[in-house]
Amino acid sequence: MEYFNQFIYDFIDILNEMSPYLMLGFLFAGILKVAFPQRFIDKYLGQKNSKSVLNASLIGIPLPLCSCGVIPTGISFFKSGATKGSSVSFLISTPQTGIDSILVTYSLLGLPFAIIRPFIALVTGFFGGVLTNKVDDSDNINSEISSDNCCTTSEKNNDGCDSNKKLSKTKKSKIYTLFHYAFVEFLQDISKWLIIGLLLAAAISVLIPDDFFTSLIGNDLIGMLVILIASIPLYICATSSVPVAAVLMMKGLSPGAALVFLMAGPATNAATITVLNKVLGKKTMWAYLISIISGAIVFGLLIDNLLPREWFAFGGLHHHMTGHEGHWELPNWLKWGSSISLSLLIINGYFQKYLSSKKELQTQITIPQKEEKFVIVNGMKCNHCKNSVEKHIGALCNIEIAEVNLEQKILRMVGTSIKLSQIKKEIESLGFEFDEKSEK
């Protein structure tokens, strides 16, 4: 019971430290969604040179996409004309950081880490993109991999009517798009892994002794290698990795090893590696992994050996649990208000998912199956008559295919809920005769 109570306390403590910055980060995510449309991003990634690689890394750093979300986005860039180097640069830099992640990093790990993370993401992304352009000259994409892998979705218009008109009627304002993306769509994408990260951080805080890394591992480089091996297959987003790294540092993990976790955890996982291998090729996949692994180790060693440890001895969570003085704290009402708001938004997100899945299931049940029917149409003499019937019947909302065999005078229709009374009315309006006895 004592462990459980401590777990709840630490969970709430971490949530209170993160939530104000998360809420602000989500708001920035919505602003980025509106301010940087896809066509603007694609424009700067198409040349096979260092400039395009740098542009991809710069674009990717502030975008709040996790490992799963970045895969279809990066592949979409590649299919839209971006080079492999630019795509890899984007895939490396984007999941390591994000507006939300940078703000949460500041809240839990302090300002130095918040500055270092995007800088390292830029350098490793640029290096990975340049390396990819050097080792992989091919630009062919695997046609077997479709753009709707991983996190993408596609919507189809079931009734065959004018979808463009429908879309134009339902088009929302930019303000609606901003807030809906920030606090509904993006929050839905990240909430699962955010909760997992918080639970994992609280569990580590309770179960692992405070001197675990200093007493059992001792060597910073060995600690980095252990964390690296554990991080590569792990699926955790940039934001949810921060509380875990903060707690690990409190247990004696070096700042450099924490950086390894913050880099390798979000940027590598089994899904990313598999998709890269299939879509961009084995050479590109290895360039991707080598860039992240070497970058994590090199920068981890630089942090541990060149930068003062005092820079990394504070942060929101660390201050709260150890009682260090001199670190400015957000007011409690803001922390609790943000935590409650964030919790309600997460609950709303899961409720919306439930309603959406329920509606989709009902739609699947109520959508009638496609059917095929044949009728005889008398009075057709030439191809003009044939084309007129096909065009007119085919334009009906519930008809997908309308084909006429002019010699046999047979009209073949494929669609849903085909009503022969409606077909008869349409055919007779064209001046032809509907043969009721011959319908099939």
N, C-alpha and C positions, 0 to 999 in steps of 0.2 A: 504493500500500500504506500510505503514511503517513496519507493521508486516511481510509482504511478503518479503520486502527487507532484513529485519533482519534474516528471515528464510533462504534465499539464502546465506547470509553472513556466518551464523553459519554452514550451511551445508558444504560449501566450506572449512571453517576453520577446521571442524572436519575431513573432507576427507583429507586435506593436512597433518594433524597430523598423521593420520592412515596409509596412502598409502605407505610410504617408508618401514614401518615395515611389512605391509601386503605383499608387493612384496617379501621381504626377507623371510617372513614366507611361502609363496607359494613355493619358491625355496627349502626351507628345507623340505616341504611336498613332493616334487618330489624326493628329496634325500632319504627320509624315504621309499618311495614307492619302490625304486630300491634296497635299502640296506637291507630291512627286508621283504623277501618274506613270503607268507602265511604259508608255511610249517615250516619255522623257528619259527613263532609265535605260531603255534598250539602245537609245541613240549613241551612247558613249562607250559601248562595250564591243563594238564590231571589228576593230582593227587588231591585227596580230602584232602588237607592239607594247612597250612598257607603259605608255600613256593609258591605253585601254585597261591594262592590268591595274594600274594605280587608281583609275576612275572606279573600277569595280570594287576595289577594297574600300575606297572612300565612301561609296554609296552604301556598301554593306554594313559599315560600322554602326551607324545610328539606327538601322532598321531592326525592329523588335521581332526577329524571326528565330525560332529555336531550330534544333537539328532536323526535326521532321518537316517543319514549315519551309525551311530553306531549300530542301531538295527539289520540290517541284518548281520553285521560283528560279533556282539556278539552272535547272534543265530547260525551263521556259526561255530563259535568256539565251541559252545555247541554240535552241531551236529557232529563236527569232533572229539569229545571225551573230551572236556573241561568239568569240573564239573560246577554245578550251581553256586557255590561260586566264582570260577574263572570268570565265565561269568558275574555275577553281579558286581564283582570288576572292570572288564573291562568296563561295561556299566555305572558305576558311575564315574570312574575317567576320562574316555576318553572325554565325551562332555564338561566337566568343563574346560579343558585346551587344549593345542595344541601349536605347535611351533608358528604358526601365532598369536594365541590368546595371548600367553605370551609376544610376541614382541609388540603387540598392547596395551596390558595392561601397559607395561613399557612406551610406548609413551604417553598414556593419563592419567594413574593413578600413575605413578612413580615406582621406583625400589622396594620399600617394598611390594606393591601389586603384582608385577610381581614375587617376590620370594614366597610370602605367598600362592598364588593361587595353584601352582603345589603341594606344601607341603600339603595343605588341601585336594586336590584331592587324593593324595596318602593315607592319613590317612582315609578319609571317604570311599574310595574304598576298602581299606584293611578291615576296620570295617564291611562294608556291605557284603563283601565276606565271612568273618568268621561267621557273624551272619546268613547268608544264609545256610552255611554248618551245623550250629547248629540246625536251626529250620526246615529245609527241607531235609529229607533223601532220597527222591525219585529222581531218575535220568531218568524218562521216559519223552520223548518229545511227544507233541501232534502231531500225524501224520497228522492231518488236516491242520496244519500250514506248508506251504512250504517255502523253503529257498529263494524264489524270492518275498517275501513280501517287502513293503516299497520302499527302494531305489534300489533294485537289478534289473538287467535286464538279459534276456536270449536271445541268438541268435540261430536261427535254420537254417540249411542248406536246402534250398528249392529244390535244384535240385538232391539231393541224391547222388552226386558224392563224391569223396574221399576228405572229409573235412580236414583230417589231412595234406594232401599234400597242400591244399589251405592255411591252417593256417601257415604252415612252410614257404610258399612263402611270406606271408605278415608279418612275424615276424619282429618287429622293433628293432633297437639298444637300449641300455640302456639309452643313451643320449637323444634319441627321446622320450622314455618312460618317462624319468625324466621331461622334459620340457612340454610334452603334458599333462601329469597328472597334473603338477603344475599349468600351465597357461591356460589349456583348461578344462580338466575333473573336477578337484577339484574346479576351479573357477566357473564353471557352477553350481556345487552343492551348493556353498555358496553364489553366487552373489545375488540371490533373497532376502535372509535373511539379507545379508550385506546391501543392499539398504534399506530394511525396517528398519533396525537398525539405519542407518544414518538419514533417514527421521524422525523416531520417536525421535531420540536424538535432532535434530534441532527443531522439533515441541515443545518438552518439554522445550528446552532452551528459546523459544520465549513466550510460553503461560503460563508457571508456574512461579509465582513470586519468586524472589530470596530467600525470607524468608519463603517459603511455609511450609517446614517440621519443622523448628524451631518455627514458630508461631502457626501452626494449630495442630501439633502432639506433638512436644516437647520431649516426652519420647522416648528414643532410642529403648527400647524393643517393644513398641507398633509399632514404625516405622518398625521394623523387621517383626513383625507379619503381618502388612498390606502388606508389600512387598512380604512376603512369600505366602500369600493367592493369590495375584495377579500373582505371578511367576509360581506357580505349573501348571496351565493349559496352560500357555503361551508357544508358540513355538518360541524360539530365540536361535541362535547358540552362542557358546562361544565368537567368535570374535565380532559379532554384538551387543552382550550384553554390551561390554566395553564402547562404546560411550554413551549409555543410562545411565549406572551407573555413568560415569564421570559427565554428566549433572545433574543427580539427586543429586550427592554430592555437586555440585555447588549451588543447590537450598536448601541446608541445611540437606540433608540426611546424617546420620552418616556413617562412613566407615564400621562398622559392618553390618548395614542394606544393604549397597551397596554390601557387600560380599554375603549376603543372596540372593540378586538378581542374582549375578554372578554365584552362585552355583545352585539355584533352577530353574532359567530360562532355562539354556541350558540342565540340566540333567533331567528335568521332563516336560512332556507334555502328552496330551491325547493319542497320538499314542503310545508313549513308554509304558505308563501304560497298555494300552489295550493289546499290543503284549506280554508284560511280563506276564500278567495274563493268557493269552491263551497258551503260549508256555512253560513258566517255572513254572506256577502254582501260586495260590493265596498267599501261604506262602512266596514264593520268592518275589512276587510283594510287599508285605507289608514290608519285610525286606529291600528291595530297597528303598521304600519311607521313612521308619523310619530312615534309615542311612543318607539319604540326609537332611531330615528335622531337625533331632537332630544335625547333624554335622554343618548345616548352623547356627542354633541358638546358639550352644555352641561356635563355633569359632567367630561368630559375636559379642557375648558378651565379649569374650576374647580380641578381637581387640579394642572394645570400652572402655574397663575398664582397660586393662593392657598395651596397647601400646600407645605411645605418639601421640596425634592428629597431631602434626607437621609432622610426617612421611607421612601423607596422605593429606597434604595441598599443594601439588604441583603435577605437571604432565604436559605433553605437552599442552593439551587443557586448563587446568587451568592457566598455566603460560601465555599463549597467550591472554586469555580473561581478566586476572586480572593484568597483568603487573608485576608479581613478578620477582625479580632479582635473579641472581645466578643459573639459570637453563639453562643448555647448550641446544641450539637449533640447529636443522639440518638446513643447508642452504636452502634458499627459492627455488633455482633452482632445488634442489633434491626433495623437497616436491611437487612442481608443476609438475616436470617431472614424478614423481611417480604417481601423481594423474591422469595426462593425460594418461600415459601408462596403469594404472589400468582401467580407463574408457573405453579406446579403447579395452582392453582385454575383458571387460564385454560385450561391444557391439558385439565384435567378437563371444563371447560365445553364445549370443542369436541368432546371424546370423547363426552360425553353427547348433544350435538347429532347426532353421527354415528350413535350407537346409535338415537336417536329417529327419525331420518330413515330408517334401515335398517329399523326395526320398522314404521314407517308404510308403507314401500314393500312390505314383505312382507304387511302387512295388506291393502293395496290389491290385491295379487295374489291373495291367498287368499279375499278376500270374494267370495262367489258373486254373479253378476248377478241382478237382480230378474227374476222370471218371472211369467207370468200363466197361470192354469189355470181350467178350467171343469169342474164335475161336476154330475150330476143327483142331486137328493136327493128321494126319494119320501116321502110321508107328511105333508108340510107342508100345512096346511089354511087357516091364518089368519095375520094379522100377528104374532100372538103367537109362532107357530111360526117365522116369518121372523126376528123379532127375536132369538129364542133361538139360532138357528143363527148369525146374524151376530155376536152378542155372544160366543158360546162359541168360534167359530173365530177371530174377530178378536183374541181374547185370547192366542192362541198367540204365542210369542216371534218366530217367523219369518214371521208373517203381518201385513202392513201394512193390507191392505184385504180385507174380506169382505162381499160384496153378494149378496143373494138376489133373483132374479126369481121372485116367487111364482106367477105364471101359468104360466111355463114350467118351474118347479121347478129352475132352474139356479142354482148357487152359483158366483160369480166370486171368485177369490182372486188377490191380488198379494202377492208376498213373495219370500223367498230360500230355496232348498233345500226346496221344498214336497214333502213325502213323502205320497203318496196313501194309503199304509197308515195313517199317523198320522191323516189327515183322516177316513178311513173309521171308525177306532176312535172318534174324537170324535163323529162324526155318529150312529153306532149307540148310543153311550152316552146320547144325547139321546132315543133311541126312534125315530129315523128310519132310512130305508133308503138306503144308498149304492149307486147303480147303476153297477157297474163297467164295464158295456158302453158307457156313454155318456160316459165320461171323455174330456177333450180336453187 
